[in-house]
Amino acid sequence: MLINVPDTVVADALRGMAATHPELTVDVEGRVIVRRDAPVAGKVALVSGGGSGHEPLHGGFVGTGMLDAACPGEVFTSPVPHQMVKAAAAVDSGQGVLFVVKNYTGDVLNFDMAMELAEDEGVRVAKVLVDDDVAVTDSTHTAGRRGTGATLFVEKIAGAAAEEGAPLERVEAIARQVNASSRSFGVALSACSTPAKGGPTFALPDGELELGVGIHGEPGRERRPMMTSREIADFSVDAVLEDLRPTNPVLLLVGGAGATPLLELYGFAAEVHRVLAERGVPVLRSLVGNYVTSLDMAGCAVTLCQADEELLRLWDAPVRTPALRWGL
Amino acid sequence: MSGTASASNSDPSPARAHPDAGSGGGPDEGLDAAFFLRWLAAVAAAVDREADHLTELDAAIGDADHGSNLRRGFTAVATALDADPPGTPGAVLALAGRQLISTVGGASGPLYGTLLRRTGKELGDARRVSVAELGAALRAGVAAVAQLGGSAPGDKTMLDALVPGADALGAPDAAGDPFGAARAAAEEGARATEALRARKGRASYLGERSVGHLDPGASSSALLFATLAEVAR
């Protein structure tokens, strides 16, 4: 691994963010990344965060038209409440703050504690949970669906609404609509290795893949012998469509898990477009690349978000962040 | 102290049973702040010693960081208590809980933090507490963990060790050696998680595949009672 020592991986990356992106204020000690012009007068602020290891999520999405602040935790470990309280205080213009929280037990507990503490300090806070991963059955027997690729759609689209001056209730409603309209399915071709462990966090033999893998290498639905890009696309898109059953055209994210080359991802994207065309689902916009990653895992994920005219307009609105940038 | 002490407990007479009530009950009786400082130092040492093992358990059904996260948290607890040791048992536990919440992250930070904070709060500002009072306070702390995590014993979580441990500590028949009984009960509870299917946390995604593995949270929770028994000896 390209690191110094495991203990400083997150701090080292934050120092790199600070050096690379002068448009961001990076508190390396306090572990908060804030857009430099925050608080933006009259604007609802978006704060997200989660374990590190999914870069560019979330710090790479801080900027105009998306997040106002991000709170990175240790690798694959949710941030602590004080980070979100600090972030909320730094970005609140008086119009309130929306927490975007991926549905994992740790993230939910820490953001809930932060919400109480921030409200004690007079900040109005709303929360949206992202839970788009169809590989997990949402039942009382699990912690519920995991938050994965839809996080990008929620942060971009709700961020655009906030940038336009929508009030907190409206930004929250849009964020919920985007989450409810989105589903994902991911596949691992190799396990990921955390710096602390120094090796793979699960055993995935060569020549096998994990269908429905989570973004921390959590197991999915089943393990199978290696499949072709075409077969993976068929399986993944059908898994998403079976659950989403879209009546509107969709926004498409073909996400890389971190270690899969763009050459392969674009080939996979071609197969995804083919399946969607065969299933009669029109694609309004698509994005291919490493956005919600799992360290050095090889693999891919399909996220669909069915979009009405309003969501499409907000998706197309200008955005300027380290990882996502158009129209500005 | 309130009636919440019985929330997680099936024992009909929890808070009123004082195993050491007949031993005088004077101002020098009971557990003082120094005892709780020794306990938390012992927990920090045990977590440090067992961190790799806990992480291995977590790698099997979670995300391979339970040991390193708890080590970071309890190291911070030990440092804070060393720097400015509080004068009452309740204050020691409350400070430790706050440290865990602000340094661990993940689910275990808020859950362990809440356990210690709530237990400390139940003990109030008494300078000394009886074993029964500690048992009752711990049960209130465990109930708070159950509420925060939305879980119950049998879900393959830390509660599977915490509930039997805290119950045994205050049970009347444990009057001879309540700490030893609590340790045994917690360790048995942790061992029994091997046969359970996870219904909470990241291990729940595994479904049936979580059976056959010890729960890392229950295993670390058993360490709390093991160190308590060591310090009490």
Interface residues (C-beta under 8 A of the other chain):
Chain A: G51 G73 E74 V75 F76 T77 S78 P79 V80 P81 H82 Y104 T105 G106 L109 N110 M113 V136 T140 H141 T142 A143 R146 T194 A196 K197 T201 F202 G214 H216 G217 E218 P219
Chain B: T55 A59 D63 A64 D65 S68 N69 R72 I101 S102 T103 V104 G105 G106 A107 S108 G109 P110 L111 L148 G149 R197 R199 K200 G201 R202 S204 Y205 L206 G207 R209
